[in-house]
Amino acid sequence: MTNNVTAIAAAPSDLAKAHFAAEFTFETDCWDVFDALKGEPDFVLLDVRSPALFEKGHVPGAVNLPHGKIIRSKLADWPEDTLFVTYCAGPHCNGAARGALRLAELGRPVKIMAGGITGWIDEGFELALGAK
């Protein structure tokens, strides 16, 4: 019996492998960010939400830079090859993608933290409060 899951055949394995492998060049997840933040991370974690939302709770160690304010001059403190990882509220929010696009347009390496704040909380990780 055909249903919406099987009505369209799955991609051949070689295409599926390429697709899923490529996803890791665009995204990371909350657990991997959490684990990396235990040491000296080799990336900058950007919370691209508003300052008000950032103050209510953010990933510890994140820098607040709303996606609409990502411009070349705001990135001057970081070397050109710095990897940025953006996040926003969660899977229902496209702010992380907007921020990632702006960074990519400026020639900066970038990934998105899948899940955002919602994913962070779902993993059981604590949030930091305040402006810093």
LOFIMI-603303 format. One record per atom (N, C-alpha, C): residue number from 1; residue in three letters; atom name; x, y, z. Coordinates in steps of 0.05 Angstrom, whole numbers, plus 32768, in hexadecimal, padded with zeros to 4 digits. Example, Ala and Ser with C-alpha at 12.3 -4.5 7.8 and 13.67 -1.06 7.14 Angstrom:
2
1 ALA N 8108 7F8E 809C
1 ALA CA 80F6 7FA6 809C
1 ALA C 8108 7FBE 809C
2 SER N 8101 7FD3 808E
2 SER CA 8111 7FEB 808F
2 SER C 8102 8001 809D
//
This chain:
132
1 MET N 8011 7FE8 8000
1 MET CA 8000 8000 8000
1 MET C 8012 8019 8000
2 THR N 800D 802B 7FEE
2 THR CA 801D 8044 7FEC
2 THR C 8012 8059 7FFF
3 ASN N 8025 8067 800B
3 ASN CA 801E 807D 801D
3 ASN C 8031 8094 8017
4 ASN N 802E 80AA 8025
4 ASN CA 803F 80C2 8020
4 ASN C 805C 80BD 8025
5 VAL N 8063 80AA 8036
5 VAL CA 807F 80A4 803C
5 VAL C 808C 8095 8025
6 THR N 807E 8082 801A
6 THR CA 808A 8071 8005
6 THR C 8082 8078 7FE9
7 ALA N 8070 808B 7FE5
7 ALA CA 8067 8092 7FCA
7 ALA C 807E 809C 7FB9
8 ILE N 8091 80A9 7FC5
8 ILE CA 80A9 80B2 7FB7
8 ILE C 80C0 80A1 7FC1
9 ALA N 80CD 8094 7FAF
9 ALA CA 80E3 8082 7FB7
9 ALA C 80FA 8091 7FC5
10 ALA N 8108 8083 7FD6
10 ALA CA 811F 808F 7FE3
10 ALA C 8135 8092 7FCE
11 ALA N 8147 80A5 7FD3
11 ALA CA 815D 80AA 7FC1
11 ALA C 8170 8092 7FC1
12 PRO N 817E 808D 7FAB
12 PRO CA 8192 8078 7FAB
12 PRO C 81A7 807D 7FC1
13 SER N 81B3 8069 7FCB
13 SER CA 81C5 806B 7FE2
13 SER C 81DC 807F 7FDD
14 ASP N 81E7 807F 7FC4
14 ASP CA 81FD 8092 7FBF
14 ASP C 81F4 80AF 7FC1
15 LEU N 81DC 80B5 7FB8
15 LEU CA 81D1 80D0 7FBB
15 LEU C 81CA 80D7 7FD8
16 ALA N 81BF 80C4 7FE6
16 ALA CA 81B8 80C8 8002
16 ALA C 81D2 80CD 8012
17 LYS N 81E7 80BD 800D
17 LYS CA 8200 80C0 801B
17 LYS C 820B 80DD 8016
18 ALA N 820B 80E6 7FFE
18 ALA CA 8215 8101 7FF8
18 ALA C 8205 8116 8006
19 HIS N 81EB 8113 8005
19 HIS CA 81D8 8126 8011
19 HIS C 81DD 8128 802F
20 PHE N 81DC 8111 803D
20 PHE CA 81DF 8112 805A
20 PHE C 81FB 811A 8063
21 ALA N 820F 8112 8054
21 ALA CA 822A 811B 805B
21 ALA C 822D 8139 8058
22 ALA N 8220 8144 8044
22 ALA CA 8221 8161 8040
22 ALA C 8214 8171 8056
23 GLU N 81FF 8165 8062
23 GLU CA 81F1 8173 8078
23 GLU C 8204 817A 808E
24 PHE N 8218 8169 8094
24 PHE CA 822A 816F 80AA
24 PHE C 823D 8186 80A4
25 THR N 823F 818F 808B
25 THR CA 824F 81A6 8085
25 THR C 823E 81C0 8089
26 PHE N 8224 81BD 808D
26 PHE CA 8213 81D4 8091
26 PHE C 8208 81D6 80AD
27 GLU N 8207 81C0 80BB
27 GLU CA 81FB 81BF 80D6
27 GLU C 820C 81B0 80EA
28 THR N 8207 81B7 8103
28 THR CA 8211 81A8 811A
28 THR C 81F9 81A5 812C
29 ASP N 81FB 8197 8142
29 ASP CA 81E4 8195 8154
29 ASP C 81EC 819F 8170
30 CYS N 81D8 81A1 8181
30 CYS CA 81DB 81AB 819C
30 CYS C 81EF 819B 81AC
31 TRP N 81EE 8181 81AA
31 TRP CA 8200 8170 81BA
31 TRP C 821D 8175 81B2
32 ASP N 8222 8177 8198
32 ASP CA 823E 817C 818F
32 ASP C 8248 8197 8198
33 VAL N 8236 81AB 8198
33 VAL CA 823E 81C6 81A1
33 VAL C 8243 81C5 81BF
34 PHE N 8231 81B9 81CE
34 PHE CA 8235 81B6 81EB
34 PHE C 8250 81A9 81F1
35 ASP N 8256 8193 81E4
35 ASP CA 826F 8185 81E8
35 ASP C 8287 8197 81E1
36 ALA N 8286 81A5 81CB
36 ALA CA 829C 81B7 81C3
36 ALA C 82A0 81CD 81D7
37 LEU N 828A 81D7 81E2
37 LEU CA 828C 81EE 81F5
37 LEU C 8299 81E6 8210
38 LYS N 829C 81CC 8215
38 LYS CA 82AA 81C3 822D
38 LYS C 82C8 81CB 822D
39 GLY N 82D3 81CE 8215
39 GLY CA 82EF 81D5 8211
39 GLY C 82F1 81F1 8206
40 GLU N 8305 81F4 81F5
40 GLU CA 830A 820D 81E7
40 GLU C 82FE 820A 81CB
41 PRO N 82E6 8214 81C6
41 PRO CA 82D9 8210 81AC
41 PRO C 82E9 821F 8196
42 ASP N 82EA 8212 817F
42 ASP CA 82F7 821F 8168
42 ASP C 82E2 822B 8155
43 PHE N 82CD 8236 8160
43 PHE CA 82B8 8243 8151
43 PHE C 82AC 8258 8163
44 VAL N 829C 826A 8157
44 VAL CA 828D 827E 8166
44 VAL C 8270 8276 8164
45 LEU N 8263 8273 817B
45 LEU CA 8246 826D 817B
45 LEU C 8237 8287 817C
46 LEU N 8226 828B 8167
46 LEU CA 8217 82A4 8165
46 LEU C 81F9 829E 816A
47 ASP N 81EF 82AC 817F
47 ASP CA 81D2 82AC 8184
47 ASP C 81C8 82C3 8173
48 VAL N 81B8 82BE 815F
48 VAL CA 81B0 82D2 814C
48 VAL C 8194 82DE 8152
49 ARG N 818A 82D8 816B
49 ARG CA 8171 82E3 8173
49 ARG C 8174 8300 817E
50 SER N 815F 830C 8187
50 SER CA 8160 8327 8191
50 SER C 816E 8328 81AC
51 PRO N 817A 833F 81B4
51 PRO CA 8186 8341 81CE
51 PRO C 8173 833A 81E5
52 ALA N 815A 8341 81E2
52 ALA CA 8147 833B 81F8
52 ALA C 8144 831D 81FC
53 LEU N 8142 830E 81E6
53 LEU CA 813F 82F1 81E8
53 LEU C 8159 82E5 81F2
54 PHE N 8170 82EF 81E9
54 PHE CA 818A 82E6 81F2
54 PHE C 818C 82E8 8210
55 GLU N 8184 82FF 821B
55 GLU CA 8185 8304 8238
55 GLU C 8174 82F0 8248
56 LYS N 815D 82E8 823C
56 LYS CA 814B 82D5 824A
56 LYS C 8156 82B9 824B
57 GLY N 8169 82B3 823A
57 GLY CA 8176 8298 823B
57 GLY C 8184 8292 8221
58 HIS N 819E 828B 8223
58 HIS CA 81AE 8284 820B
58 HIS C 81C1 826E 8212
59 VAL N 81CD 8263 81FE
59 VAL CA 81E2 824F 8201
59 VAL C 81FA 825C 820E
60 PRO N 8204 8250 8224
60 PRO CA 821C 825C 8231
60 PRO C 8233 825E 821D
61 GLY N 8240 8275 821C
61 GLY CA 8256 8279 820A
61 GLY C 824E 8285 81EF
62 ALA N 8235 8288 81EA
62 ALA CA 822C 8293 81D1
62 ALA C 8230 82B2 81D1
63 VAL N 8233 82BC 81B9
63 VAL CA 8234 82D9 81B4
63 VAL C 821A 82E1 81A7
64 ASN N 820E 82F6 81B1
64 ASN CA 81F5 82FF 81A5
64 ASN C 81FA 8313 818E
65 LEU N 81F2 830B 8176
65 LEU CA 81F3 831D 815F
65 LEU C 81DB 8316 814D
66 PRO N 81C6 8326 8150
66 PRO CA 81AD 8321 8141
66 PRO C 81B3 831F 8123
67 HIS N 81A5 830D 8116
67 HIS CA 81AB 8308 80FA
67 HIS C 81AA 8321 80E8
68 GLY N 8198 8333 80EF
68 GLY CA 8195 834B 80DF
68 GLY C 81AC 835F 80E3
69 LYS N 81BD 835A 80F7
69 LYS CA 81D3 836C 80FC
69 LYS C 81EE 8360 80F5
70 ILE N 81EE 8349 80E8
70 ILE CA 8207 833C 80E0
70 ILE C 8212 834B 80C7
71 ILE N 8226 835B 80CC
71 ILE CA 8234 836A 80B7
71 ILE C 8252 8367 80BB
72 ARG N 8261 836C 80A6
72 ARG CA 827E 8368 80A6
72 ARG C 828B 8375 80BF
73 SER N 8284 838E 80C5
73 SER CA 8292 839C 80DB
73 SER C 828D 838E 80F6
74 LYS N 8276 8381 80FA
74 LYS CA 8271 8373 8113
74 LYS C 8282 8359 8116
75 LEU N 828E 8350 8100
75 LEU CA 829D 8337 8101
75 LEU C 82BB 833D 8101
76 ALA N 82C3 8356 8103
76 ALA CA 82DF 835E 8100
76 ALA C 82F1 8352 8116
77 ASP N 82E6 834B 812D
77 ASP CA 82F7 8340 8142
77 ASP C 82FF 8323 813E
78 TRP N 82F3 8316 812A
78 TRP CA 82F9 82FA 8125
78 TRP C 8308 82F7 810B
79 PRO N 831C 82E5 810A
79 PRO CA 832A 82DF 80F1
79 PRO C 8316 82D6 80DB
80 GLU N 831D 82DA 80C2
80 GLU CA 830C 82D4 80AC
80 GLU C 8305 82B6 80AA
81 ASP N 8315 82A4 80B5
81 ASP CA 8310 8288 80B3
81 ASP C 8301 827D 80CC
82 THR N 82F8 828F 80DE
82 THR CA 82E9 8287 80F5
82 THR C 82CF 8279 80ED
83 LEU N 82C9 8262 80F8
83 LEU CA 82B0 8255 80F4
83 LEU C 829B 8260 8107
84 PHE N 8284 8268 80FC
84 PHE CA 826E 8272 810C
84 PHE C 8259 825C 810B
85 VAL N 824C 8258 8123
85 VAL CA 8235 8246 8125
85 VAL C 821E 8257 812F
86 THR N 8209 8258 811F
86 THR CA 81F2 8268 8126
86 THR C 81DC 8257 8132
87 TYR N 81CC 8264 8144
87 TYR CA 81B4 8257 814D
87 TYR C 819F 826C 8154
88 CYS N 8186 8263 8154
88 CYS CA 8170 8275 815B
88 CYS C 815D 8266 816F
89 ALA N 8144 826B 816D
89 ALA CA 8131 8260 8180
89 ALA C 812E 8242 817D
90 GLY N 812D 8238 8165
90 GLY CA 812A 821B 8161
90 GLY C 8121 8215 8145
91 PRO N 8118 81FD 8141
91 PRO CA 8111 81F4 8126
91 PRO C 80FA 8203 8118
92 HIS N 80EB 8212 8128
92 HIS CA 80D5 8221 811D
92 HIS C 80DE 823D 8115
93 CYS N 80F8 8243 8118
93 CYS CA 8103 825E 8113
93 CYS C 8118 825C 80FD
94 ASN N 8118 826F 80EB
94 ASN CA 812C 826F 80D6
94 ASN C 8142 8284 80DA
95 GLY N 8144 828E 80F3
95 GLY CA 8159 82A2 80F9
95 GLY C 8175 8297 80F6
96 ALA N 8179 827E 80FD
96 ALA CA 8194 8272 80FB
96 ALA C 819C 8271 80DD
97 ALA N 8189 826A 80CC
97 ALA CA 818F 8269 80AF
97 ALA C 8193 8285 80A4
98 ARG N 8184 8298 80AE
98 ARG CA 8188 82B4 80A5
98 ARG C 81A4 82BE 80AD
99 GLY N 81AC 82B8 80C5
99 GLY CA 81C7 82C0 80CE
99 GLY C 81DC 82B1 80BF
100 ALA N 81D8 8298 80BA
100 ALA CA 81EC 8288 80AB
100 ALA C 81EF 8293 808F
101 LEU N 81D9 829A 8083
101 LEU CA 81DA 82A5 8068
101 LEU C 81EA 82BF 8068
102 ARG N 81E5 82D1 807B
102 ARG CA 81F4 82EA 807C
102 ARG C 8211 82E5 807F
103 LEU N 8219 82D2 8090
103 LEU CA 8235 82CC 8094
103 LEU C 8241 82C1 807B
104 ALA N 8233 82AF 806E
104 ALA CA 823D 82A3 8055
104 ALA C 8240 82B9 803F
105 GLU N 822E 82CC 803E
105 GLU CA 8230 82E2 802B
105 GLU C 8248 82F3 8031
106 LEU N 8251 82F3 804A
106 LEU CA 8269 8302 8051
106 LEU C 8282 82F1 804F
107 GLY N 827F 82D9 8044
107 GLY CA 8296 82C8 8040
107 GLY C 82A0 82B9 8058
108 ARG N 828F 82B8 806D
108 ARG CA 8297 82AB 8086
108 ARG C 828E 828E 8087
109 PRO N 829E 827C 8092
109 PRO CA 8296 8260 8096
109 PRO C 827F 825F 80AB
110 VAL N 826B 824F 80A6
110 VAL CA 8254 824F 80B8
110 VAL C 8246 8234 80B8
111 LYS N 823B 822D 80CF
111 LYS CA 8229 8217 80D2
111 LYS C 8212 8220 80E4
112 ILE N 81FD 8211 80E4
112 ILE CA 81E6 8216 80F5
112 ILE C 81E5 8200 810B
113 MET N 81DE 8209 8123
113 MET CA 81D9 81F5 8139
113 MET C 81BC 81ED 8137
114 ALA N 81B8 81D5 812C
114 ALA CA 819C 81CB 8129
114 ALA C 818E 81C9 8144
115 GLY N 8176 81D2 8145
115 GLY CA 8166 81D0 815D
115 GLY C 8164 81EA 816C
116 GLY N 8179 81FB 816A
116 GLY CA 8179 8215 8178
116 GLY C 8175 8212 8196
117 ILE N 8169 8226 81A2
117 ILE CA 8164 8226 81BF
117 ILE C 8152 820F 81C6
118 THR N 813E 820A 81B6
118 THR CA 812B 81F4 81BB
118 THR C 813A 81D9 81BD
119 GLY N 814C 81D4 81AA
119 GLY CA 815C 81BC 81AB
119 GLY C 816F 81BB 81C3
120 TRP N 817A 81D1 81C9
120 TRP CA 818C 81D3 81E0
120 TRP C 817E 81CB 81FA
121 ILE N 8166 81D6 81FE
121 ILE CA 8156 81CF 8215
121 ILE C 814D 81B2 8215
122 ASP N 8145 81A9 81FD
122 ASP CA 813C 818D 81FA
122 ASP C 8153 8179 8202
123 GLU N 816C 8181 81FD
123 GLU CA 8182 8170 8205
123 GLU C 8188 8171 8223
124 GLY N 817A 8183 8231
124 GLY CA 817E 8186 824E
124 GLY C 8194 8198 8256
125 PHE N 819E 81A8 8243
125 PHE CA 81B4 81BB 8249
125 PHE C 81A9 81D5 8255
126 GLU N 81BA 81E1 8266
126 GLU CA 81B2 81FA 8274
126 GLU C 81B6 8212 8261
127 LEU N 81A6 8226 8267
127 LEU CA 81A9 8240 8259
127 LEU C 81B7 8254 826B
128 ALA N 81C5 8266 8260
128 ALA CA 81D1 827D 826F
128 ALA C 81BD 8294 826D
129 LEU N 81BC 82A5 8281
129 LEU CA 81AA 82BB 8282
129 LEU C 81BA 82D5 8281
130 GLY N 81AE 82EB 8277
130 GLY CA 81BB 8305 8277
130 GLY C 81C7 830B 825C
131 ALA N 81D3 8323 825C
131 ALA CA 81DF 832D 8243
131 ALA C 81F9 8320 823B
132 LYS N 8207 8313 824D
132 LYS CA 8221 8307 8247
132 LYS C 8221 82EA 824E
//
